[in-house]
Amino acid sequence: MSIKLTHIEKNFGPIKVLNDINIEIEEGDFLVLLGCSGCGKSTLLNCIAGLEQVTNGKVEIMGRDVTQLDPGKRNLAMVFQSYALYPTMTVARNISFALECQGVKKAEREKTVKQVAELLQITQLLDRKPSQLSGGQRQRVAIGRALVRDPDVYLLDEPMSNLDAKLRSQMRFELKELHRKLGRTFVLVTHDQIEAMSMATKVAVLDQGKVQQFGTPHQVYYEPQNKFVAEFVGLNKMNFLEGRFNGKDGEAQLSIGDYQASLANYQFANGQPSEGQSIIMGVRPESIYRSKTQLEGHQHLEVELPVTRSEMTGSDVQVWFELAGQIICARFRATKCPDIGAMTRLYIDLHMVSLFHSTSEVRL
Amino acid sequence: MSWKFNHKTALLYTALMVFALYFLAPIYVMLVASFKSLEEVHQSSVIALPEIWTFEPWVKAWSGACSGLNCEGIKPFFIATFEIAIPAVILAVLLGAFNGYVMAKWRSKFADILFATMLIGSFVPLQLFLIPLAVTLRELDIYGTSIGLILIHTVYGVPLTTMLFRNYYTTLPNELMRAAVMDGAGFFKIFFHIIVPLSPAITIVAIILVFSGVYNDYLFALTFGESGKRPIMSAVQNIVASAYGIKEYNVNNAVVIISALPTLLLFLITGKFFVRGLTQGAVKG
């Protein structure tokens, strides 16, 4: 166990920012705290770091209770959103400052700084001041500052939000490589789902100070535990179709208007719903196909609908339809937008859907 | 931004030059008078250049002009002022920087109340402090000494420097502090290694403001100064406004110019930093 958070609560005055957070990750995990702004993800990171005192609960790192410990004594390193490089110090001193604070000898500091600089390929920048660096270079120095301490856990607070798209994907790759090489625990805060999906071994989706779901990226994407997670995760918004449960004909089905979607293969979390219960079915745009072969034999719902709207997104097109009075969006590989009103045959892959209770919005 | 020369700017610059002349004219008059013999001062026009240039008034101003019965010029007062101003400036700036750091970056519930109290204190008219100060200095047994004046100027300078440093330090990104805390740096380590190196411009602003305050002080100097070692402003007043004997305008002008030089030079040398310090915003990088 690397980090264990038990019943973490954090209040700022009367405002509850974090509410009963329980997360446990293993050594070498890459935890991503995912959520929109104001959900408490940065506060949670600060609580792990010790920059914020928790109101209630326990923070354990590597089996040690650090709840009351100063940030500098938790053996963590943090990379900040603005990088927070010390403006008056050279890159070398920025990196070695933590060692200086620990009282490491000068010769040894220089040796360590050199190693870190080589690893990050910033050796030629060591004598510069932060103001003479580009965004990407600053980012590397900030990571170097964390690396040099050889901490138990690396904390990263939206480290890539100040980089342009191209640099971002490169840094994403490099961070992942670094994580693999070091084998240490990483905790990254982000609102970017690509970062979450591509880097995490574990994702915690946060909203309103609560963990909405904690699991692998695969679980979070394919088995969202509630409608919020389903809606929040994924580049293209998930479609939600309301229907009623119909189990009296022997086979579990969802009636959406006149359509009947078979739920024979759906794994209900807490047993079958009651007859006639109102249910929301979540379908990802990429689980709607135009050809039957894409289904690979999965159970499906076949419909023929006119196109109501379409948009080109580069390699793909997004196409909107109306199904039983409810709007759905599909994403196809295509080079050209279909015409409005063109009748299109669609196959909705029922192995890839998620069902939610219509009022509690919890996964069924 | 580039300006095209047209009627509007011509008018603007003419007006500005007229104002500049208006401000500089008295200085010119004083300067020329200080290089004239007393006889020539009385005979020639105030704007005429000296016919015979003489440094005599300057020498006399420095080491021979009479302040009361004491005819040693302004040299002893000049030195006495620096003996008071330098320690007071150093203390006020150091304490102000430290206060500002604590108030801006180690926030407690009391920081704002404390800061408001200090500000109010610094806006109270000086004369209200005279009697309490006199009693305090007497109790401390430093009444009428330079130490007493150093203490007064330090105490009076601290609210100003605290305000300057606090307002500047609040613009420093908090993440800088957090990064340092994560790096394991303590209270003093952060102050001396991260905050202080970021402060040269604001320090110069503080030095200039406190120094001019101390240097130009008249009330405290007159009330609490050590006799014979009074700070310069009270001496200048004594020499220039002397009711006895002949008015030596040439010497008096030299006295006034000498006494104005330190603050003038300070502004000229550090003016660039002063402006930068006043406008200093968030530190990028």
Interface residues (C-beta under 8 A of the other chain):
Chain A: A49 L51 D70 P71 G72 K73 L76 A77 M78 F80 Q81 S82 A84 L85 Y86 P87 T88 M89 F97 A98 C101 Q102 K129 P130 S131 R138 R145 R149
Chain B: P173 E175 L176 R178 A179 A180 V181 M182 D183 G184 A185 G186 K189 H193 I194 P197 L198 V283 K284 G285
